[in-house]
Amino acid sequence: MYTYVARQPILDLSKNTIGYELLFRDGPKNTFPLVEAEEATSRLLSDHFLSSYCNATNDKLGFVNFPQQSLLNLVPTLFNPDNLVVEILEDCIPSPELLVAIKRLAKLGYKLALDDFEPNPDWTTFLPYIDIIKFDMRTMPILKAKLFIRHCEKYNIKFLAEKVETYEEFEQAKEAGFTYFQGYFFSKPEMLQQRAIQPNQLAIIQLYQEISAPSVNFNTVEKYITQDVSLSYKLLRFVNSSSVIDKPITSFKQALVYLGETKLRQFVSLVAVAHATQHKPQSLYTLSIHRARLCELIVTKTDIELEPSQAFLVGLFSLLEPLLDQPLETLIQHLPISIEIKQALTERKGLLGKLILAIESYEKADWSVVAECCRALNITEKEFTACYKESAKWVDEIAK
């Protein structure tokens, strides 16, 4: 299964691309999706910001539509303010509650844009916190736009002309005071496709129950997340994008503690809304869990000088490449994990690398390589086989 996003470049006065507007699409055709705005935003953020966001924006700004409830829930705070422009949709109601949320986002350093704006006195109190106002050139008379731009000179607001389709419209918009431009004159929206990675519905339900409790049990949350490779991968991408990491993550418990209860609840809610109706095949995910538990068991039950949590993580992520049909080097470069873990995953280096190589060889019945790896790990083949059987039994139990 694939996910789709339409992106259209946003240019400055010199026609340099400063960012892209990103729009969720539910298929390869560049048409409006038949989903609610909240779901569309959640799926866009989950699939493209938590999976491979840098591919969608080429490290430039990402302009993303946020419906009213997402703003009230401060969903943008899940992501790095340096990369994101929060577009306040035209159907948002300028309520006191929304103003509080906008002030909070502005204080945290998020760039805020009013999308398809129609001048209205009700929005006046919002203007000191707005960075960009977008006018639709098909519906906004150029003279009216010019007068409003002059009216807003006391604010530090840039104006973006949408749906610029001709050179004449581009010149008119420049003369009127617009700074940014978007439309078919420059580029039609481009469709991007990538392999989807979707969480298990049972894991989502269990997590929802846990985060609804007055106090979150991080041990329980860790158990549910580590049973699903999709959630595990998205969690580490999320931690990397929303937190200041002063040292590499070595366990999922560590990642959860970095987040804290509030951001954990936001993360689970976002992923749950995004994939409430999605389905996925189970075989590769099940094998990932099996490998993770096997790595952990071998380290726990032998004298190997490795951390069980590191071994679990390596086993869990050892199948990311076939799951996503993307190079493993690309997938893990944005994860806050140690160089030892990255080398184990990509080059099978070190003891962690030998551990994965032993498991892969066991699965292929390549007994000579299994024996060689066991010697390097200082365990017997009998011990390895016992751990393999025990981990398989564990996977069967959690799948019930």
C-alpha positions as CSV (number, residue, x, y, z in Angstrom):
1,M,0.0,0.0,0.0
2,Y,1.2,3.5,-0.8
3,T,0.6,7.0,0.5
4,Y,0.3,10.0,-1.7
5,V,0.9,13.7,-1.3
6,A,0.5,16.6,-3.7
7,R,3.1,19.3,-3.4
8,Q,3.2,22.7,-5.1
9,P,6.3,25.0,-4.8
10,I,6.1,28.4,-3.2
11,L,8.4,31.0,-4.7
12,D,9.8,34.4,-3.6
13,L,10.3,37.5,-5.7
14,S,13.3,36.1,-7.4
15,K,11.5,32.9,-8.3
16,N,13.5,30.8,-5.8
17,T,11.6,28.0,-4.1
18,I,11.2,28.7,-0.4
19,G,8.9,25.8,0.4
20,Y,6.0,23.6,-0.7
21,E,2.4,23.4,0.1
22,L,1.6,19.7,1.0
23,L,-1.8,18.3,0.4
24,F,-3.0,14.8,1.3
25,R,-4.3,12.7,-1.5
26,D,-5.9,9.2,-1.1
27,G,-4.8,7.9,-4.5
28,P,-2.4,8.5,-7.4
29,K,-4.7,11.0,-9.1
30,N,-4.3,14.6,-8.0
31,T,-7.8,15.1,-6.9
32,F,-9.3,16.2,-3.6
33,P,-9.6,13.2,-1.2
34,L,-13.0,12.0,0.1
35,V,-12.0,12.2,3.7
36,E,-12.6,14.7,6.5
37,A,-10.2,17.5,6.9
38,E,-9.0,16.3,10.3
39,E,-8.2,12.8,8.9
40,A,-6.5,14.2,5.8
41,T,-4.2,16.4,8.0
42,S,-3.5,13.5,10.4
43,R,-2.6,11.1,7.6
44,L,-0.4,13.6,5.8
45,L,1.5,14.3,9.0
46,S,1.8,10.7,10.0
47,D,2.7,9.3,6.6
48,H,5.1,12.1,5.4
49,F,6.4,13.9,8.5
50,L,6.9,10.8,10.7
51,S,8.1,8.6,7.8
52,S,10.2,10.6,5.3
53,Y,9.3,14.2,5.6
54,C,12.6,15.5,4.2
55,N,11.7,13.8,0.9
56,A,8.5,15.7,0.5
57,T,10.0,19.2,1.1
58,N,13.7,18.8,0.1
59,D,14.6,20.4,3.5
60,K,12.6,23.5,2.7
61,L,9.4,24.8,4.5
62,G,6.4,22.6,4.5
63,F,3.1,24.5,4.3
64,V,0.4,22.2,5.9
65,N,-3.3,22.8,6.4
66,F,-4.6,22.5,9.9
67,P,-8.3,22.4,10.7
68,Q,-9.7,24.1,13.8
69,Q,-9.6,21.1,16.1
70,S,-6.0,20.3,15.2
71,L,-5.1,23.8,16.1
72,L,-7.0,23.7,19.4
73,N,-5.2,20.5,20.2
74,L,-1.9,22.1,19.4
75,V,-1.1,19.3,17.0
76,P,1.6,21.4,15.2
77,T,3.7,21.3,18.4
78,L,4.4,17.6,17.6
79,F,6.8,18.9,14.8
80,N,9.9,21.0,14.5
81,P,8.9,24.7,14.0
82,D,11.9,25.3,11.8
83,N,10.4,23.2,9.0
84,L,6.7,23.9,9.3
85,V,4.3,26.6,8.2
86,V,1.0,26.2,10.0
87,E,-1.8,27.1,7.6
88,I,-5.0,28.1,9.4
89,L,-7.8,27.0,7.1
90,E,-10.4,29.5,5.8
91,D,-13.3,27.8,7.6
92,C,-11.7,28.1,11.0
93,I,-13.8,30.2,13.4
94,P,-11.8,33.2,15.0
95,S,-12.9,32.2,18.5
96,P,-11.2,33.2,21.8
97,E,-10.1,29.5,22.2
98,L,-8.4,29.6,18.7
99,L,-6.7,32.9,19.6
100,V,-5.2,31.3,22.7
101,A,-3.9,28.4,20.6
102,I,-2.4,30.7,18.0
103,K,-0.7,32.8,20.6
104,R,0.8,29.6,22.1
105,L,2.1,28.5,18.7
106,A,3.5,31.9,17.9
107,K,5.3,32.0,21.2
108,L,6.8,28.6,20.5
109,G,8.3,29.9,17.2
110,Y,5.8,28.4,14.7
111,K,5.3,30.3,11.5
112,L,1.5,30.9,11.0
113,A,-0.4,31.5,7.8
114,L,-4.0,32.5,7.1
115,D,-5.1,30.4,4.1
116,D,-7.5,31.7,1.4
117,F,-8.0,34.7,3.6
118,E,-11.0,37.1,3.3
119,P,-10.5,40.3,5.3
120,N,-12.8,40.3,8.3
121,P,-12.7,42.4,11.5
122,D,-13.1,39.3,13.6
123,W,-9.5,38.3,12.6
124,T,-7.9,41.6,13.6
125,T,-6.8,40.4,17.1
126,F,-5.0,37.5,15.3
127,L,-2.9,39.6,13.0
128,P,0.0,40.4,15.4
129,Y,0.7,36.6,15.5
130,I,0.5,35.9,11.8
131,D,3.5,35.6,9.5
132,I,1.9,35.0,6.1
133,I,-1.5,35.8,4.6
134,K,-2.5,33.8,1.5
135,F,-4.9,35.4,-1.0
136,D,-6.6,33.4,-3.8
137,M,-6.0,35.5,-7.0
138,R,-9.1,33.9,-8.6
139,T,-11.4,35.4,-6.0
140,M,-9.6,38.3,-4.4
141,P,-9.6,41.5,-6.6
142,I,-6.0,42.8,-6.9
143,L,-6.9,46.3,-5.8
144,K,-8.6,45.0,-2.7
145,A,-5.6,42.9,-1.9
146,K,-3.3,45.9,-2.4
147,L,-5.3,48.1,-0.1
148,F,-5.3,45.4,2.6
149,I,-1.5,44.9,2.3
150,R,-1.0,48.6,2.9
151,H,-3.4,48.5,5.8
152,C,-1.2,45.7,7.4
153,E,2.1,47.6,7.1
154,K,2.3,47.9,10.9
155,Y,2.4,44.1,11.2
156,N,5.4,42.0,10.1
157,I,3.3,40.0,7.7
158,K,4.3,38.6,4.3
159,F,1.6,38.1,1.6
160,L,1.4,35.1,-0.7
161,A,-0.5,35.1,-4.0
162,E,-2.2,31.8,-4.7
163,K,-3.3,30.5,-8.1
164,V,-1.1,32.8,-10.1
165,E,-1.6,31.5,-13.7
166,T,0.0,34.1,-16.0
167,Y,3.0,36.3,-16.2
168,E,0.7,39.3,-16.1
169,E,-0.8,38.1,-12.8
170,F,2.7,37.6,-11.4
171,E,3.6,41.2,-12.3
172,Q,0.4,42.5,-10.8
173,A,0.9,40.6,-7.6
174,K,4.5,41.9,-7.2
175,E,3.3,45.5,-7.8
176,A,0.5,45.0,-5.2
177,G,3.0,44.1,-2.5
178,F,3.0,40.3,-2.5
179,T,6.3,38.6,-1.4
180,Y,5.5,34.9,-2.1
181,F,3.8,33.3,-5.1
182,Q,2.2,29.9,-5.9
183,G,0.3,28.7,-9.0
184,Y,0.3,27.0,-12.4
185,F,2.4,29.8,-13.9
186,F,5.3,28.4,-11.9
187,S,4.4,24.7,-11.5
188,K,1.4,22.4,-11.3
189,P,1.1,20.3,-8.1
190,E,3.4,17.3,-8.2
191,M,2.3,13.9,-6.9
192,L,4.7,12.1,-4.6
193,Q,4.2,8.4,-3.7
194,Q,5.9,6.3,-1.0
195,R,5.3,3.0,0.6
196,A,3.0,3.3,3.6
197,I,3.9,1.9,7.0
198,Q,0.8,1.4,9.0
199,P,0.2,0.4,12.7
200,N,-1.7,-2.6,13.9
201,Q,-5.2,-1.6,14.9
202,L,-5.2,-3.6,18.1
203,A,-2.0,-1.9,19.3
204,I,-3.6,1.5,18.6
205,I,-6.7,0.6,20.6
206,Q,-4.6,-0.6,23.5
207,L,-2.5,2.5,23.5
208,Y,-5.6,4.7,23.4
209,Q,-6.9,2.9,26.5
210,E,-3.6,3.4,28.2
211,I,-3.2,7.1,27.4
212,S,-6.7,7.8,28.6
213,A,-5.8,6.9,32.1
214,P,-5.1,9.8,34.6
215,S,-1.4,8.7,34.8
216,V,0.4,7.0,31.9
217,N,2.2,3.7,32.7
218,F,5.3,4.0,30.5
219,N,6.2,0.3,30.9
220,T,2.8,-0.7,29.5
221,V,3.0,1.8,26.7
222,E,6.5,0.6,25.8
223,K,5.1,-3.0,25.7
224,Y,2.4,-2.1,23.1
225,I,4.7,0.1,21.0
226,T,7.4,-2.5,20.7
227,Q,4.9,-5.1,19.5
228,D,4.4,-3.0,16.3
229,V,7.3,-2.0,14.1
230,S,5.3,0.8,12.5
231,L,4.6,2.5,15.8
232,S,8.2,1.9,16.9
233,Y,9.6,3.6,13.8
234,K,7.2,6.5,13.8
235,L,7.9,7.0,17.6
236,L,11.6,7.4,17.0
237,R,11.1,9.7,14.0
238,F,8.7,11.7,16.2
239,V,11.2,12.0,19.1
240,N,13.9,13.1,16.7
241,S,11.7,15.8,15.1
242,S,10.1,17.2,18.3
243,S,12.8,16.9,21.0
244,V,16.3,18.0,21.7
245,I,18.3,14.8,21.8
246,D,21.5,15.1,23.8
247,K,22.5,11.4,23.4
248,P,21.4,8.5,21.1
249,I,18.3,6.6,22.0
250,T,19.0,3.1,23.2
251,S,15.6,2.0,24.2
252,F,11.9,2.8,23.6
253,K,11.4,3.5,27.3
254,Q,14.1,6.2,26.9
255,A,12.2,7.7,23.9
256,L,8.9,7.7,25.9
257,V,10.5,9.5,28.8
258,Y,11.9,12.1,26.5
259,L,8.4,12.8,25.2
260,G,6.5,12.9,28.5
261,E,2.8,12.3,28.9
262,T,1.4,15.2,27.0
263,K,3.3,14.7,23.8
264,L,2.9,10.9,24.0
265,R,-0.9,11.4,24.1
266,Q,-0.7,13.7,21.1
267,F,1.5,11.2,19.2
268,V,-0.9,8.3,19.8
269,S,-3.9,10.4,18.9
270,L,-2.3,11.6,15.6
271,V,-1.4,8.1,14.5
272,A,-4.8,6.7,15.5
273,V,-6.7,9.3,13.5
274,A,-4.5,8.8,10.5
275,H,-4.9,5.1,10.3
276,A,-8.3,4.4,11.8
277,T,-9.5,2.7,8.6
278,Q,-6.2,1.3,7.2
279,H,-5.2,-2.3,6.8
280,K,-1.9,-4.0,6.2
281,P,-0.4,-7.5,5.7
282,Q,1.0,-9.1,8.8
283,S,3.8,-11.4,7.8
284,L,6.8,-9.0,7.7
285,Y,5.6,-7.3,10.9
286,T,5.3,-10.6,12.7
287,L,8.8,-11.6,11.6
288,S,10.1,-8.2,12.8
289,I,8.7,-8.8,16.3
290,H,10.1,-12.3,16.3
291,R,13.6,-11.1,15.5
292,A,13.3,-8.3,18.1
293,R,12.3,-10.7,20.8
294,L,15.0,-13.3,19.7
295,C,17.7,-10.7,19.9
296,E,16.6,-9.6,23.3
297,L,16.4,-13.2,24.6
298,I,19.9,-14.1,23.4
299,V,21.4,-11.1,25.1
300,T,19.4,-11.7,28.3
301,K,20.2,-15.4,28.6
302,T,23.9,-15.4,27.6
303,D,27.0,-13.5,28.6
304,I,27.0,-11.2,25.5
305,E,28.0,-7.7,26.5
306,L,25.1,-5.9,24.9
307,E,22.0,-4.1,26.2
308,P,18.8,-6.1,25.7
309,S,16.9,-2.9,24.7
310,Q,19.5,-2.2,22.0
311,A,19.3,-5.8,20.7
312,F,15.5,-5.6,20.6
313,L,15.6,-2.4,18.6
314,V,18.0,-3.8,16.1
315,G,15.9,-6.9,15.6
316,L,12.7,-4.9,15.2
317,F,14.2,-2.5,12.6
318,S,16.1,-5.2,10.6
319,L,13.2,-5.5,8.1
320,L,12.4,-1.8,7.5
321,E,13.8,-1.9,4.0
322,P,11.4,-4.7,2.6
323,L,8.5,-3.2,4.6
324,L,8.9,0.3,3.0
325,D,10.7,-0.5,-0.2
326,Q,13.2,2.2,0.6
327,P,16.9,2.0,1.2
328,L,17.6,1.3,4.9
329,E,20.3,4.0,4.9
330,T,17.7,6.5,4.0
331,L,15.2,5.3,6.5
332,I,17.5,5.3,9.5
333,Q,19.5,8.5,8.8
334,H,16.8,10.5,10.7
335,L,16.5,8.2,13.7
336,P,18.2,9.2,16.9
337,I,20.1,5.9,17.3
338,S,23.7,5.2,18.0
339,I,26.3,4.6,15.3
340,E,26.7,1.0,16.5
341,I,23.0,0.3,15.9
342,K,23.1,1.9,12.4
343,Q,26.2,-0.1,11.5
344,A,24.6,-3.3,12.7
345,L,21.5,-2.6,10.6
346,T,23.3,-1.5,7.4
347,E,26.6,-3.3,7.4
348,R,26.1,-6.2,10.0
349,K,29.1,-4.8,11.9
350,G,29.8,-5.5,15.6
351,L,28.2,-7.9,17.9
352,L,24.7,-6.5,17.1
353,G,25.4,-7.1,13.4
354,K,26.6,-10.7,14.1
355,L,23.3,-11.2,16.1
356,I,21.2,-10.2,13.1
357,L,23.3,-12.1,10.7
358,A,22.9,-15.2,12.8
359,I,19.1,-14.9,12.8
360,E,18.9,-14.2,9.1
361,S,21.1,-17.3,8.4
362,Y,19.0,-19.4,10.8
363,E,15.9,-18.4,8.8
364,K,17.6,-19.5,5.6
365,A,19.0,-22.7,7.1
366,D,22.5,-21.6,6.4
367,W,24.0,-23.6,9.3
368,S,27.6,-22.8,8.6
369,V,27.1,-19.1,9.0
370,V,24.9,-19.7,12.1
371,A,27.8,-21.7,13.6
372,E,30.3,-19.0,12.8
373,C,28.1,-16.2,14.3
374,C,27.5,-18.2,17.4
375,R,31.2,-18.6,17.9
376,A,31.7,-14.8,17.5
377,L,28.8,-14.3,20.0
378,N,30.2,-16.9,22.4
379,I,27.0,-18.9,22.6
380,T,26.2,-22.5,21.6
381,E,24.0,-23.4,18.7
382,K,21.8,-25.2,21.2
383,E,21.3,-22.0,23.2
384,F,20.5,-20.1,20.0
385,T,17.9,-22.7,19.0
386,A,16.3,-22.6,22.4
387,C,16.0,-18.9,22.3
388,Y,14.6,-19.1,18.8
389,K,11.8,-21.5,19.9
390,E,11.0,-19.4,23.0
391,S,10.7,-16.2,21.0
392,A,8.5,-17.9,18.4
393,K,6.2,-19.0,21.3
394,W,6.2,-15.4,22.6
395,V,5.1,-14.0,19.3
396,D,2.3,-16.5,19.1
397,E,1.1,-15.5,22.5
398,I,1.0,-11.7,21.8
399,A,-0.8,-12.4,18.4
400,K,-3.7,-14.1,20.1
